[in-house]
Amino acid sequence: MTQFTDFGLAQPVLKALEEAGYHTPTPIQSQAIRPAMEGRDLCGIAQTGTGKTAAFALPILHRLSLEKRHAPRRGCRVLVLSPTRELANQIAESFSDYGKHLPLTNTVVFGGVTIGRQERALAPGVDILVATPGRLIDLVDRRSLTLEGVEILVLDEADQMLDLGFIHALKRIVKMLPAKRQSLFFSATMPKNIAGLADQYLRDPVQVAVTPVATTAERVEQQVIFAHTGAKQALLAHILRDPKIERVLVFTRTKHGADRVVRGLDKVGIAASAIHGNKSQPQRERALAAFKDGQCRVLVATDIAARGIDVEAVSHVVNFDLPNVPESYVHRIGRTARAGADGLAISFCNDEEKAYLRDIERITRQRIPVGAFPEGFTPPSRQE
């Protein structure tokens, strides 16, 4: 398919796409939309930034527009499960954008905010519910939500879901769903546990894979700089003083590490915000909004936020700490070079992280070029 108009999507959906300036589907959309429109179960593998959300949102909106019925009270017709609050919000926004000319309702629920408002939103029933697993189960346990009327289940970022320990919650949720349903699984990687989950929950699925497992974004230039732990903060500050760095995401392994990096940058006059699981939802939303609109050009995040940040024009990703899960490297650097742009990913690596680097190079099947210290930078001496 070379144009969205070739799929036979409902006219209100096409109108929304036209208004948004979307004409040509991405590879994952080209392969996934048609079978999803036909009601087939589907397992889609594609790295972040390839248009997965539209690949399931467009056929779902099309099907709901054809099969007009009221959502059950305290229930939903479509359930989309997401690993993080940020990603859940983005998915809900996409459904609102693509479905703005349809008389459909959608809402999003996640933890960290008052549950009462979410219960009131669900009371009359909604067509599309986007949820994180923990808050979904809270609502079910409070009898504020029933899953008996779910017609379509979407599991987005399935590998991240399992990485975050949601496997038991997923198993419990699936048991509450009708056996007769359409199920769509999307993931950036396909480890054995995800393949097993797909075998268990999908019926005769269409398999769609648009990139090899754990490949890195083609347009991302990568380099690794070897630096001892005590030199990383100064090295980051030196790099960020370059005015050509317009918008940069910095990744740390821990929440406390993210806060420490922000404090260190603040001391040398570089404004930055942190986004991680210990931040309240309003704090996270303010930090992400400031990053999106350019008020803050440096956002420091942990891996839990890596897949929920879909911001255009991220020129650089800096791995302040290399991830100990090699697949996370792929997701991190996928935050740059989006929508056809180029990007640069710089990774700092100390002696203890060299094993992580080897794992990353093994899974991505490529050697990351070694970069030198930038001109004018002298690393501080090691603290013994």
Summary of the structure (lengths in Angstrom):
residues: 384
radius of gyration: 21.3
end to end distance: 60.5
largest distance: 68.8
contacts: 1299
relative contact order: 0.13
helix: 42%
strand: 17%
